[in-house]
Amino acid sequence: MRLRRNHQLGLLAGRTVVRWGATLAVSSSLLATGLVIAQSPYASAATNTSPASPHTRPLVQVAQAPLTLTSTNGSVGTILTLTTGGGSGVGAVSYVINDSGTAACTISGTTLSATKAGTCVLTATKAADATYTTISSSATTVTFVAAALKAQATLSLTSTSATVGTSLALVTSGGSGVGVVSYVINASGTAACTISGTTLIAAKAGKCVLTATKAADTVYKAISSSTTTVTFVAAPPKAQTALTLTSTSGTVGNILTLTSSGGSGVGVVSYVINDSGTAACTISRGKLGAPKAGTCVLTATKAADTTYSAISSSLTTVTFTAKVIAPQLTCRGEYGLVRIGRTVMVSIFGTHFYNKPTIHSNQAGTYADVISDRGTVLDVRVSLRAGSPQGRYVFTTTLANGHSCQVSYLVR
């Protein structure tokens, strides 16, 4: 009866208060729910306690509802905000990476990032508060997929003209991201273009067609320019070095092969008669002939090539002399004495000497030089080494045309 009355008084005060008495089962049940139980000032005979005044027992925390990590999918390049479901109370939620995995995840507070497509494993934990104990989710897999690639801005090939003989560095404008730009020749065209990396070369003046392509990266898809025409113009020709006609003398009746020096490049050299002159010169395929002694005037010209302009020599006189047919050479005798170990002058007499013929002795150690040629007399300087034997030896006189004669001489 007293217990019931006290229970009713507690309810009237706005909270349930159970006074200590005989019904321990009721007290235990209420304690399990976390209610505050006040001790009765009246001791039960069963407990054998007699507190002097009532006091409040401490609270007991209970388990939270299950906690679940709910943010389990993201895109590479986009930050994923981490979220949970379940749990109880007002405890703060924190997150930890158990395994960064194939996505190479990183975490900052409540946000998660991945550097590539793949997965990683996380656990969420909700902290305890005054009512609830700490709780963690199960280890949860988060999947990151590759982000959909964006379209690049329009790409244009901007290097569209150059000069033959000069390499053209290919460049573009537009596009997006960090993809590498490459180039391809769609048509080598009249310029006969060739490409090496990002450099274009043309063999001749004309046009060729190219396309530039900027590769995809982690954000942007690949893009190509429209087909673009590149024009190569001929380079202004350079001046050649001076050209000279070097074949300036010939013999009547013999063909003179015309030659030149100087000039530049690979242009062909040609020759023209400006004045056939007293020699009545004629020309055929770079060879010059004359029917009589005299002169004529010629010019040599070296043609232009892809680098150099044409050039001509100055007017050049070519002289033709009459062909000399030498008669038979004769040697009639000599005057003088060759001395051993000395240098002396000796004269040789004969006919049809000209152009200082050569003199040769059949005695070893003898050296002979023609000092003067007077047509019928040769003045010869002769040296003979010391220790040579005395006696009579032979001088052989030889002309440039191969004619020769001999004369004996005395050595003392």
URFENTA-V844707 format. One record per residue. RES is the residue in one small letter. BURIAL is # if it has 16 or more other ideal C-beta (glycine too) atoms within 10 Angstrom, else .. Layout:
res:RES burial:BURIAL
res:RES burial:BURIAL
//
This chain:
res:m burial:.
res:r burial:.
res:l burial:.
res:r burial:.
res:r burial:.
res:n burial:#
res:h burial:#
res:q burial:.
res:l burial:.
res:g burial:.
res:l burial:.
res:l burial:.
res:a burial:.
res:g burial:.
res:r burial:.
res:t burial:.
res:v burial:#
res:v burial:#
res:r burial:#
res:w burial:#
res:g burial:#
res:a burial:.
res:t burial:.
res:l burial:.
res:a burial:.
res:v burial:.
res:s burial:.
res:s burial:.
res:s burial:.
res:l burial:.
res:l burial:.
res:a burial:.
res:t burial:.
res:g burial:.
res:l burial:#
res:v burial:.
res:i burial:#
res:a burial:#
res:q burial:#
res:s burial:#
res:p burial:.
res:y burial:.
res:a burial:.
res:s burial:.
res:a burial:.
res:a burial:.
res:t burial:.
res:n burial:.
res:t burial:.
res:s burial:.
res:p burial:.
res:a burial:.
res:s burial:.
res:p burial:.
res:h burial:.
res:t burial:.
res:r burial:.
res:p burial:.
res:l burial:.
res:v burial:.
res:q burial:.
res:v burial:.
res:a burial:.
res:q burial:#
res:a burial:.
res:p burial:.
res:l burial:#
res:t burial:.
res:l burial:#
res:t burial:.
res:s burial:#
res:t burial:.
res:n burial:.
res:g burial:#
res:s burial:.
res:v burial:#
res:g burial:.
res:t burial:.
res:i burial:.
res:l burial:#
res:t burial:.
res:l burial:#
res:t burial:.
res:t burial:#
res:g burial:.
res:g burial:.
res:g burial:#
res:s burial:#
res:g burial:#
res:v burial:.
res:g burial:#
res:a burial:.
res:v burial:#
res:s burial:.
res:y burial:#
res:v burial:.
res:i burial:.
res:n burial:.
res:d burial:.
res:s burial:#
res:g burial:#
res:t burial:.
res:a burial:#
res:a burial:.
res:c burial:#
res:t burial:.
res:i burial:#
res:s burial:.
res:g burial:.
res:t burial:#
res:t burial:.
res:l burial:#
res:s burial:#
res:a burial:#
res:t burial:.
res:k burial:.
res:a burial:.
res:g burial:#
res:t burial:#
res:c burial:#
res:v burial:#
res:l burial:#
res:t burial:#
res:a burial:#
res:t burial:#
res:k burial:#
res:a burial:#
res:a burial:.
res:d burial:.
res:a burial:.
res:t burial:.
res:y burial:#
res:t burial:.
res:t burial:.
res:i burial:#
res:s burial:.
res:s burial:#
res:s burial:.
res:a burial:.
res:t burial:#
res:t burial:.
res:v burial:#
res:t burial:.
res:f burial:#
res:v burial:.
res:a burial:.
res:a burial:.
res:a burial:.
res:l burial:.
res:k burial:.
res:a burial:.
res:q burial:#
res:a burial:.
res:t burial:.
res:l burial:#
res:s burial:.
res:l burial:#
res:t burial:.
res:s burial:#
res:t burial:.
res:s burial:.
res:a burial:#
res:t burial:.
res:v burial:#
res:g burial:.
res:t burial:.
res:s burial:.
res:l burial:#
res:a burial:.
res:l burial:#
res:v burial:.
res:t burial:#
res:s burial:.
res:g burial:.
res:g burial:#
res:s burial:#
res:g burial:#
res:v burial:.
res:g burial:#
res:v burial:.
res:v burial:#
res:s burial:#
res:y burial:#
res:v burial:.
res:i burial:.
res:n burial:.
res:a burial:.
res:s burial:#
res:g burial:#
res:t burial:.
res:a burial:#
res:a burial:.
res:c burial:#
res:t burial:.
res:i burial:#
res:s burial:.
res:g burial:.
res:t burial:.
res:t burial:.
res:l burial:#
res:i burial:#
res:a burial:#
res:a burial:.
res:k burial:.
res:a burial:.
res:g burial:#
res:k burial:#
res:c burial:#
res:v burial:#
res:l burial:#
res:t burial:#
res:a burial:#
res:t burial:#
res:k burial:#
res:a burial:#
res:a burial:#
res:d burial:.
res:t burial:.
res:v burial:#
res:y burial:#
res:k burial:#
res:a burial:#
res:i burial:#
res:s burial:.
res:s burial:#
res:s burial:.
res:t burial:.
res:t burial:#
res:t burial:.
res:v burial:#
res:t burial:.
res:f burial:#
res:v burial:.
res:a burial:.
res:a burial:.
res:p burial:.
res:p burial:.
res:k burial:.
res:a burial:.
res:q burial:#
res:t burial:.
res:a burial:.
res:l burial:#
res:t burial:.
res:l burial:#
res:t burial:.
res:s burial:#
res:t burial:.
res:s burial:.
res:g burial:#
res:t burial:.
res:v burial:.
res:g burial:.
res:n burial:.
res:i burial:.
res:l burial:#
res:t burial:.
res:l burial:#
res:t burial:.
res:s burial:#
res:s burial:.
res:g burial:.
res:g burial:#
res:s burial:#
res:g burial:#
res:v burial:.
res:g burial:#
res:v burial:.
res:v burial:#
res:s burial:#
res:y burial:#
res:v burial:.
res:i burial:.
res:n burial:.
res:d burial:.
res:s burial:#
res:g burial:#
res:t burial:.
res:a burial:#
res:a burial:.
res:c burial:#
res:t burial:.
res:i burial:#
res:s burial:.
res:r burial:.
res:g burial:#
res:k burial:.
res:l burial:#
res:g burial:#
res:a burial:#
res:p burial:.
res:k burial:.
res:a burial:.
res:g burial:#
res:t burial:#
res:c burial:#
res:v burial:#
res:l burial:#
res:t burial:#
res:a burial:#
res:t burial:#
res:k burial:#
res:a burial:#
res:a burial:#
res:d burial:#
res:t burial:.
res:t burial:.
res:y burial:#
res:s burial:#
res:a burial:#
res:i burial:#
res:s burial:.
res:s burial:#
res:s burial:.
res:l burial:.
res:t burial:#
res:t burial:.
res:v burial:#
res:t burial:.
res:f burial:#
res:t burial:.
res:a burial:.
res:k burial:.
res:v burial:.
res:i burial:.
res:a burial:.
res:p burial:.
res:q burial:.
res:l burial:#
res:t burial:.
res:c burial:#
res:r burial:.
res:g burial:.
res:e burial:#
res:y burial:.
res:g burial:.
res:l burial:.
res:v burial:#
res:r burial:.
res:i burial:.
res:g burial:.
res:r burial:.
res:t burial:.
res:v burial:.
res:m burial:.
res:v burial:#
res:s burial:.
res:i burial:#
res:f burial:.
res:g burial:#
res:t burial:.
res:h burial:.
res:f burial:#
res:y burial:.
res:n burial:.
res:k burial:.
res:p burial:#
res:t burial:.
res:i burial:#
res:h burial:.
res:s burial:#
res:n burial:.
res:q burial:#
res:a burial:.
res:g burial:.
res:t burial:#
res:y burial:.
res:a burial:#
res:d burial:.
res:v burial:#
res:i burial:.
res:s burial:.
res:d burial:.
res:r burial:.
res:g burial:.
res:t burial:.
res:v burial:.
res:l burial:#
res:d burial:.
res:v burial:#
res:r burial:.
res:v burial:#
res:s burial:.
res:l burial:#
res:r burial:.
res:a burial:.
res:g burial:.
res:s burial:#
res:p burial:.
res:q burial:.
res:g burial:.
res:r burial:.
res:y burial:#
res:v burial:.
res:f burial:#
res:t burial:#
res:t burial:#
res:t burial:.
res:l burial:#
res:a burial:.
res:n burial:.
res:g burial:.
res:h burial:.
res:s burial:.
res:c burial:#
res:q burial:.
res:v burial:#
res:s burial:.
res:y burial:#
res:l burial:.
res:v burial:#
res:r burial:.
//
